Amino acid sequence: MSRFIKIYRNNKTGQRIAEIYDVSFISDRNHGLGWFRLHIRHFSIKILLKWADKIYVPDYDVAMDLVKYYFYPRQKIVIDRTILSTHKS
């Protein structure tokens, strides 16, 4: 299973940062995940969104899915295309 999130704390500012790489399993019915794994991912993202001060995402579609499906404020989402190059599956 590839990791779809990364969590860390910025030591300079003290902010809790999360990177979410993919949430396509929410809108795509052919995601290939079983019932249990799907709910674990959904629950993990819900907890993560409550914990994080900032969320970094690789593109606009992931950002809009977080706003649409999790009602996360747009002000806390940062679109950073470089995080995909550091992401390891």
N, CA, C and O atoms as a printed pandas DataFrame, in Angstrom:
     atom_number atom_name residue_name chain_id  residue_number  x_coord  y_coord  z_coord
0              1         N          MET        A               1    0.848   -1.184    0.000
1              2        CA          MET        A               1    0.000    0.000    0.000
2              3         C          MET        A               1    0.886    1.238    0.000
3              4         O          MET        A               1    1.830    1.335    0.784
4              5         N          SER        A               2    0.585    2.161   -0.863
5              6        CA          SER        A               2    1.357    3.392   -0.884
6              7         C          SER        A               2    0.824    4.362    0.175
7              8         O          SER        A               2   -0.362    4.352    0.506
8              9         N          ARG        A               3    1.699    5.173    0.684
9             10        CA          ARG        A               3    1.293    6.180    1.659
10            11         C          ARG        A               3    0.637    7.329    0.932
11            12         O          ARG        A               3    1.128    7.760   -0.111
12            13         N          PHE        A               4   -0.444    7.826    1.452
13            14        CA          PHE        A               4   -1.134    8.935    0.816
14            15         C          PHE        A               4   -1.103   10.198    1.667
15            16         O          PHE        A               4   -1.635   11.233    1.268
16            17         N          ILE        A               5   -0.473   10.111    2.851
17            18        CA          ILE        A               5   -0.344   11.289    3.713
18            19         C          ILE        A               5    1.044   11.321    4.348
19            20         O          ILE        A               5    1.722   10.298    4.446
20            21         N          LYS        A               6    1.446   12.497    4.769
21            22        CA          LYS        A               6    2.690   12.672    5.517
22            23         C          LYS        A               6    2.412   13.730    6.580
23            24         O          LYS        A               6    1.773   14.744    6.299
24            25         N          ILE        A               7    2.891   13.495    7.796
25            26        CA          ILE        A               7    2.605   14.385    8.922
26            27         C          ILE        A               7    3.922   14.798    9.567
27            28         O          ILE        A               7    4.800   13.961    9.779
28            29         N          TYR        A               8    4.062   16.082    9.880
29            30        CA          TYR        A               8    5.244   16.544   10.596
30            31         C          TYR        A               8    4.968   17.898   11.230
31            32         O          TYR        A               8    3.952   18.532   10.947
32            33         N          ARG        A               9    5.875   18.331   12.082
33            34        CA          ARG        A               9    5.765   19.632   12.750
34            35         C          ARG        A               9    6.910   20.513   12.275
35            36         O          ARG        A               9    8.060   20.076   12.231
36            37         N          ASN        A              10    6.593   21.752   11.921
37            38        CA          ASN        A              10    7.605   22.722   11.528
38            39         C          ASN        A              10    8.264   23.240   12.809
39            40         O          ASN        A              10    7.607   23.878   13.631
40            41         N          ASN        A              11    9.538   22.971   12.973
41            42        CA          ASN        A              11   10.234   23.352   14.208
42            43         C          ASN        A              11   10.405   24.852   14.354
43            44         O          ASN        A              11   10.475   25.354   15.476
44            45         N          LYS        A              12   10.475   25.574   13.254
45            46        CA          LYS        A              12   10.652   27.029   13.335
46            47         C          LYS        A              12    9.378   27.740   13.769
47            48         O          LYS        A              12    9.420   28.627   14.621
48            49         N          THR        A              13    8.248   27.356   13.189
49            50        CA          THR        A              13    6.993   28.048   13.491
50            51         C          THR        A              13    6.126   27.302   14.495
51            52         O          THR        A              13    5.223   27.887   15.093
52            53         N          GLY        A              14    6.396   26.011   14.682
53            54        CA          GLY        A              14    5.582   25.219   15.596
54            55         C          GLY        A              14    4.284   24.730   14.974
55            56         O          GLY        A              14    3.474   24.101   15.655
56            57         N          GLN        A              15    4.073   25.008   13.694
57            58        CA          GLN        A              15    2.845   24.582   13.033
58            59         C          GLN        A              15    2.862   23.091   12.759
59            60         O          GLN        A              15    3.905   22.503   12.472
60            61         N          ARG        A              16    1.681   22.490   12.855
61            62        CA          ARG        A              16    1.507   21.088   12.498
62            63         C          ARG        A              16    1.133   21.035   11.021
63            64         O          ARG        A              16    0.118   21.595   10.607
64            65         N          ILE        A              17    1.957   20.362   10.240
65            66        CA          ILE        A              17    1.821   20.327    8.792
66            67         C          ILE        A              17    1.442   18.913    8.360
67            68         O          ILE        A              17    1.932   17.929    8.914
68            69         N          ALA        A              18    0.565   18.827    7.366
69            70        CA          ALA        A              18    0.217   17.542    6.768
70            71         C          ALA        A              18    0.262   17.682    5.260
71            72         O          ALA        A              18   -0.121   18.712    4.707
72            73         N          GLU        A              19    0.728   16.647    4.610
73            74        CA          GLU        A              19    0.706   16.586    3.158
74            75         C          GLU        A              19   -0.238   15.460    2.766
75            76         O          GLU        A              19   -0.086   14.324    3.216
76            77         N          ILE        A              20   -1.197   15.777    1.938
77            78        CA          ILE        A              20   -2.139   14.773    1.440
78            79         C          ILE        A              20   -1.930   14.684   -0.061
79            80         O          ILE        A              20   -2.084   15.673   -0.778
80            81         N          TYR        A              21   -1.578   13.495   -0.534
81            82        CA          TYR        A              21   -1.214   13.325   -1.932
82            83         C          TYR        A              21   -2.391   12.927   -2.807
83            84         O          TYR        A              21   -2.418   13.268   -3.990
84            85         N          ASP        A              22   -3.364   12.212   -2.252
85            86        CA          ASP        A              22   -4.419   11.669   -3.093
86            87         C          ASP        A              22   -5.685   11.430   -2.277
87            88         O          ASP        A              22   -5.637   10.817   -1.211
88            89         N          VAL        A              23   -6.799   11.909   -2.775
89            90        CA          VAL        A              23   -8.106   11.614   -2.176
90            91         C          VAL        A              23   -9.087   11.155   -3.250
91            92         O          VAL        A              23  -10.299   11.293   -3.084
92            93         N          SER        A              24   -8.575   10.616   -4.337
93            94        CA          SER        A              24   -9.430   10.201   -5.450
94            95         C          SER        A              24  -10.347    9.041   -5.076
95            96         O          SER        A              24  -11.347    8.804   -5.754
96            97         N          PHE        A              25  -10.025    8.321   -4.016
97            98        CA          PHE        A              25  -10.864    7.205   -3.601
98            99         C          PHE        A              25  -12.248    7.660   -3.158
99           100         O          PHE        A              25  -13.173    6.851   -3.096
100          101         N          ILE        A              26  -12.400    8.946   -2.850
101          102        CA          ILE        A              26  -13.695    9.462   -2.410
102          103         C          ILE        A              26  -14.669    9.540   -3.577
103          104         O          ILE        A              26  -15.807    9.082   -3.467
104          105         N          SER        A              27  -14.238   10.110   -4.682
105          106        CA          SER        A              27  -15.137   10.336   -5.810
106          107         C          SER        A              27  -15.106    9.221   -6.847
107          108         O          SER        A              27  -16.041    9.104   -7.639
108          109         N          ASP        A              28  -14.063    8.402   -6.866
109          110        CA          ASP        A              28  -13.921    7.347   -7.858
110          111         C          ASP        A              28  -14.428    6.027   -7.288
111          112         O          ASP        A              28  -13.872    5.510   -6.318
112          113         N          ARG        A              29  -15.467    5.490   -7.881
113          114        CA          ARG        A              29  -16.040    4.231   -7.392
114          115         C          ARG        A              29  -15.161    3.025   -7.738
115          116         O          ARG        A              29  -15.299    1.972   -7.116
116          117         N          ASN        A              30  -14.277    3.159   -8.701
117          118        CA          ASN        A              30  -13.392    2.063   -9.098
118          119         C          ASN        A              30  -12.011    2.237   -8.460
119          120         O          ASN        A              30  -10.992    2.105   -9.138
120          121         N          HIS        A              31  -11.978    2.528   -7.186
121          122        CA          HIS        A              31  -10.719    2.807   -6.492
122          123         C          HIS        A              31   -9.935    1.558   -6.150
123          124         O          HIS        A              31   -8.729    1.641   -5.920
124          125         N          GLY        A              32  -10.578    0.408   -6.107
125          126        CA          GLY        A              32   -9.866   -0.831   -5.836
126          127         C          GLY        A              32   -9.585   -1.092   -4.371
127          128         O          GLY        A              32   -8.877   -2.045   -4.046
128          129         N          LEU        A              33  -10.117   -0.278   -3.482
129          130        CA          LEU        A              33   -9.920   -0.475   -2.046
130          131         C          LEU        A              33  -11.078   -1.287   -1.479
131          132         O          LEU        A              33  -12.221   -1.143   -1.914
132          133         N          GLY        A              34  -10.779   -2.123   -0.524
133          134        CA          GLY        A              34  -11.829   -2.846    0.170
134          135         C          GLY        A              34  -12.555   -1.922    1.144
135          136         O          GLY        A              34  -12.123   -0.798    1.398
136          137         N          TRP        A              35  -13.666   -2.421    1.683
137          138        CA          TRP        A              35  -14.499   -1.611    2.567
138          139         C          TRP        A              35  -13.695   -1.107    3.767
139          140         O          TRP        A              35  -13.768    0.075    4.105
140          141         N          PHE        A              36  -12.939   -1.982    4.406
141          142        CA          PHE        A              36  -12.200   -1.611    5.607
142          143         C          PHE        A              36  -11.123   -0.567    5.307
143          144         O          PHE        A              36  -11.028    0.438    6.011
144          145         N          ARG        A              37  -10.315   -0.793    4.272
145          146        CA          ARG        A              37   -9.242    0.132    3.922
146          147         C          ARG        A              37   -9.806    1.497    3.508
147          148         O          ARG        A              37   -9.222    2.531    3.830
148          149         N          LEU        A              38  -10.929    1.501    2.802
149          150        CA          LEU        A              38  -11.573    2.756    2.415
150          151         C          LEU        A              38  -11.975    3.564    3.645
151          152         O          LEU        A              38  -11.744    4.772    3.698
152          153         N          HIS        A              39  -12.572    2.908    4.627
153          154        CA          HIS        A              39  -13.002    3.616    5.834
154          155         C          HIS        A              39  -11.825    4.047    6.698
155          156         O          HIS        A              39  -11.892    5.092    7.346
156          157         N          ILE        A              40  -10.758    3.273    6.721
157          158        CA          ILE        A              40   -9.559    3.672    7.458
158          159         C          ILE        A              40   -8.970    4.941    6.847
159          160         O          ILE        A              40   -8.596    5.862    7.573
160          161         N          ARG        A              41   -8.884    4.994    5.510
161          162        CA          ARG        A              41   -8.360    6.202    4.853
162          163         C          ARG        A              41   -9.240    7.405    5.135
163          164         O          ARG        A              41   -8.738    8.488    5.436
164          165         N          HIS        A              42  -10.543    7.223    5.040
165          166        CA          HIS        A              42  -11.481    8.322    5.294
166          167         C          HIS        A              42  -11.341    8.822    6.735
167          168         O          HIS        A              42  -11.273   10.028    6.970
168          169         N          PHE        A              43  -11.300    7.908    7.687
169          170        CA          PHE        A              43  -11.170    8.280    9.090
170          171         C          PHE        A              43   -9.820    8.950    9.358
171          172         O          PHE        A              43   -9.746    9.907   10.129
172          173         N          SER        A              44   -8.751    8.450    8.724
173          174        CA          SER        A              44   -7.420    9.044    8.898
174          175         C          SER        A              44   -7.396   10.497    8.423
175          176         O          SER        A              44   -6.810   11.358    9.078
176          177         N          ILE        A              45   -8.023   10.759    7.302
177          178        CA          ILE        A              45   -8.055   12.133    6.789
178          179         C          ILE        A              45   -8.879   13.027    7.704
179          180         O          ILE        A              45   -8.491   14.169    7.948
180          181         N          LYS        A              46  -10.000   12.540    8.215
181          182        CA          LYS        A              46  -10.816   13.350    9.119
182          183         C          LYS        A              46  -10.039   13.749   10.376
183          184         O          LYS        A              46  -10.095   14.903   10.800
184          185         N          ILE        A              47   -9.320   12.801   10.969
185          186        CA          ILE        A              47   -8.527   13.087   12.162
186          187         C          ILE        A              47   -7.388   14.045   11.818
187          188         O          ILE        A              47   -7.114   14.984   12.566
188          189         N          LEU        A              48   -6.737   13.808   10.703
189          190        CA          LEU        A              48   -5.628   14.639   10.256
190          191         C          LEU        A              48   -6.064   16.092   10.045
191          192         O          LEU        A              48   -5.344   17.017   10.421
192          193         N          LEU        A              49   -7.220   16.290    9.456
193          194        CA          LEU        A              49   -7.700   17.654    9.207
194          195         C          LEU        A              49   -7.998   18.404   10.498
195          196         O          LEU        A              49   -7.851   19.624   10.557
196          197         N          LYS        A              50   -8.412   17.688   11.520
197          198        CA          LYS        A              50   -8.628   18.333   12.817
198          199         C          LYS        A              50   -7.309   18.699   13.478
199          200         O          LYS        A              50   -7.225   19.706   14.180
200          201         N          TRP        A              51   -6.281   17.891   13.260
201          202        CA          TRP        A              51   -4.991   18.072   13.919
202          203         C          TRP        A              51   -4.137   19.144   13.266
203          204         O          TRP        A              51   -3.454   19.893   13.964
204          205         N          ALA        A              52   -4.161   19.236   11.934
205          206        CA          ALA        A              52   -3.205   20.060   11.192
206          207         C          ALA        A              52   -3.556   21.540   11.186
207          208         O          ALA        A              52   -4.725   21.926   11.159
208          209         N          ASP        A              53   -2.505   22.356   11.213
209          210        CA          ASP        A              53   -2.663   23.799   11.045
210          211         C          ASP        A              53   -2.636   24.183    9.571
211          212         O          ASP        A              53   -3.301   25.137    9.170
212          213         N          LYS        A              54   -1.886   23.462    8.773
213          214        CA          LYS        A              54   -1.777   23.688    7.324
214          215         C          LYS        A              54   -1.776   22.348    6.622
215          216         O          LYS        A              54   -1.228   21.367    7.125
216          217         N          ILE        A              55   -2.402   22.319    5.443
217          218        CA          ILE        A              55   -2.421   21.128    4.603
218          219         C          ILE        A              55   -1.762   21.472    3.278
219          220         O          ILE        A              55   -2.147   22.438    2.621
220          221         N          TYR        A              56   -0.774   20.688    2.886
221          222        CA          TYR        A              56   -0.120   20.855    1.586
222          223         C          TYR        A              56   -0.643   19.770    0.650
223          224         O          TYR        A              56   -0.663   18.589    0.999
224          225         N          VAL        A              57   -1.064   20.184   -0.535
225          226        CA          VAL        A              57   -1.580   19.250   -1.534
226          227         C          VAL        A              57   -0.853   19.482   -2.856
227          228         O          VAL        A              57   -0.360   20.584   -3.096
228          229         N          PRO        A              58   -0.776   18.461   -3.725
229          230        CA          PRO        A              58   -0.022   18.620   -4.966
230          231         C          PRO        A              58   -0.754   19.348   -6.089
231          232         O          PRO        A              58   -0.112   19.885   -6.991
232          233         N          ASP        A              59   -2.088   19.376   -6.050
233          234        CA          ASP        A              59   -2.804   20.053   -7.132
234          235         C          ASP        A              59   -4.156   20.589   -6.668
235          236         O          ASP        A              59   -4.607   20.335   -5.552
236          237         N          TYR        A              60   -4.772   21.328   -7.559
237          238        CA          TYR        A              60   -6.038   22.008   -7.275
238          239         C          TYR        A              60   -7.163   21.005   -7.022
239          240         O          TYR        A              60   -8.025   21.253   -6.179
240          241         N          ASP        A              61   -7.171   19.879   -7.735
241          242        CA          ASP        A              61   -8.248   18.901   -7.584
242          243         C          ASP        A              61   -8.281   18.301   -6.182
243          244         O          ASP        A              61   -9.357   18.126   -5.610
244          245         N          VAL        A              62   -7.129   17.990   -5.630
245          246        CA          VAL        A              62   -7.078   17.455   -4.266
246          247         C          VAL        A              62   -7.566   18.515   -3.280
247          248         O          VAL        A              62   -8.289   18.198   -2.336
248          249         N          ALA        A              63   -7.179   19.758   -3.493
249          250        CA          ALA        A              63   -7.620   20.847   -2.612
250          251         C          ALA        A              63   -9.135   20.998   -2.642
251          252         O          ALA        A              63   -9.767   21.142   -1.596
252          253         N          MET        A              64   -9.717   20.966   -3.831
253          254        CA          MET        A              64  -11.161   21.130   -3.947
254          255         C          MET        A              64  -11.921   19.922   -3.401
255          256         O          MET        A              64  -13.032   20.077   -2.893
256          257         N          ASP        A              65  -11.345   18.728   -3.496
257          258        CA          ASP        A              65  -11.984   17.555   -2.883
258          259         C          ASP        A              65  -12.005   17.675   -1.363
259          260         O          ASP        A              65  -12.980   17.280   -0.724
260          261         N          LEU        A              66  -10.934   18.217   -0.778
261          262        CA          LEU        A              66  -10.932   18.429    0.676
262          263         C          LEU        A              66  -11.988   19.440    1.092
263          264         O          LEU        A              66  -12.637   19.279    2.126
264          265         N          VAL        A              67  -12.159   20.473    0.292
265          266        CA          VAL        A              67  -13.184   21.482    0.591
266          267         C          VAL        A              67  -14.577   20.896    0.398
267          268         O          VAL        A              67  -15.468   21.109    1.221
268          269         N          LYS        A              68  -14.759   20.162   -0.687
269          270        CA          LYS        A              68  -16.083   19.632   -1.034
270          271         C          LYS        A              68  -16.544   18.509   -0.106
271          272         O          LYS        A              68  -17.682   18.518    0.364
272          273         N          TYR        A              69  -15.669   17.552    0.156
273          274        CA          TYR        A              69  -16.085   16.365    0.903
274          275         C          TYR        A              69  -15.827   16.446    2.401
275          276         O          TYR        A              69  -16.507   15.776    3.177
276          277         N          TYR        A              70  -14.854   17.257    2.823
277          278        CA          TYR        A              70  -14.526   17.353    4.245
278          279         C          TYR        A              70  -14.795   18.738    4.832
279          280         O          TYR        A              70  -14.581   18.959    6.024
280          281         N          PHE        A              71  -15.263   19.670    4.001
281          282        CA          PHE        A              71  -15.591   21.034    4.431
282          283         C          PHE        A              71  -14.412   21.721    5.117
283          284         O          PHE        A              71  -14.582   22.454    6.091
284          285         N          TYR        A              72  -13.231   21.472    4.597
285          286        CA          TYR        A              72  -12.012   22.070    5.149
286          287         C          TYR        A              72  -11.829   23.473    4.573
287          288         O          TYR        A              72  -12.016   23.660    3.371
288          289         N          PRO        A              73  -11.469   24.467    5.392
289          290        CA          PRO        A              73  -11.346   25.841    4.894
290          291         C          PRO        A              73  -10.225   26.003    3.871
291          292         O          PRO        A              73   -9.124   25.487    4.061
292          293         N          ARG        A              74  -10.505   26.709    2.804
293          294        CA          ARG        A              74   -9.527   26.927    1.740
294          295         C          ARG        A              74   -8.307   27.695    2.215
295          296         O          ARG        A              74   -7.223   27.535    1.653
296          297         N          GLN        A              75   -8.458   28.515    3.225
297          298        CA          GLN        A              75   -7.356   29.337    3.717
298          299         C          GLN        A              75   -6.233   28.490    4.307
299          300         O          GLN        A              75   -5.088   28.939    4.354
300          301         N          LYS        A              76   -6.535   27.286    4.752
301          302        CA          LYS        A              76   -5.531   26.434    5.372
302          303         C          LYS        A              76   -4.880   25.463    4.387
303          304         O          LYS        A              76   -4.016   24.678    4.776
304          305         N          ILE        A              77   -5.283   25.508    3.123
305          306        CA          ILE        A              77   -4.749   24.599    2.118
306          307         C          ILE        A              77   -3.724   25.329    1.264
307          308         O          ILE        A              77   -3.979   26.430    0.775
308          309         N          VAL        A              78   -2.566   24.710    1.089
309          310        CA          VAL        A              78   -1.496   25.261    0.260
310          311         C          VAL        A              78   -1.235   24.278   -0.882
311          312         O          VAL        A              78   -0.973   23.098   -0.649
312          313         N          ILE        A              79   -1.310   24.775   -2.112
313          314        CA          ILE        A              79   -1.021   23.937   -3.269
314          315         C          ILE        A              79    0.463   24.053   -3.584
315          316         O          ILE        A              79    0.967   25.133   -3.895
316          317         N          ASP        A              80    1.153   22.914   -3.498
317          318        CA          ASP        A              80    2.602   22.879   -3.718
318          319         C          ASP        A              80    2.920   21.695   -4.616
319          320         O          ASP        A              80    2.888   20.550   -4.166
320          321         N          ARG        A              81    3.224   21.957   -5.867
321          322        CA          ARG        A              81    3.471   20.889   -6.833
322          323         C          ARG        A              81    4.790   20.141   -6.575
323          324         O          ARG        A              81    4.992   19.054   -7.115
324          325         N          THR        A              82    5.666   20.697   -5.775
325          326        CA          THR        A              82    6.965   20.043   -5.538
326          327         C          THR        A              82    6.876   18.893   -4.545
327          328         O          THR        A              82    7.817   18.105   -4.451
328          329         N          ILE        A              83    5.789   18.766   -3.807
329          330        CA          ILE        A              83    5.724   17.684   -2.821
330          331         C          ILE        A              83    5.640   16.316   -3.477
331          332         O          ILE        A              83    6.007   15.315   -2.861
332          333         N          LEU        A              84    5.164   16.254   -4.716
333          334        CA          LEU        A              84    5.115   14.956   -5.389
334          335         C          LEU        A              84    6.495   14.416   -5.693
335          336         O          LEU        A              84    6.692   13.202   -5.724
336          337         N          SER        A              85    7.457   15.304   -5.919
337          338        CA          SER        A              85    8.803   14.838   -6.217
338          339         C          SER        A              85    9.494   14.261   -4.978
339          340         O          SER        A              85   10.417   13.457   -5.107
340          341         N          THR        A              86    9.062   14.659   -3.794
341          342        CA          THR        A              86    9.644   14.129   -2.567
342          343         C          THR        A              86    8.840   12.954   -2.001
343          344         O          THR        A              86    9.289   12.281   -1.073
344          345         N          HIS        A              87    7.648   12.711   -2.565
345          346        CA          HIS        A              87    6.781   11.637   -2.090
346          347         C          HIS        A              87    7.307   10.286   -2.534
347          348         O          HIS        A              87    7.629   10.089   -3.705
348          349         N          LYS        A              88    7.393    9.355   -1.592
349          350        CA          LYS        A              88    7.820    7.990   -1.909
350          351         C          LYS        A              88    6.689    7.041   -1.624
351          352         O          LYS        A              88    6.109    7.067   -0.538
352          353         N          SER        A              89    6.366    6.200   -2.589
353          354        CA          SER        A              89    5.264    5.233   -2.421
354          355         C          SER        A              89    5.658    4.105   -1.516
355          356         O          SER        A              89    4.856    3.205   -1.265
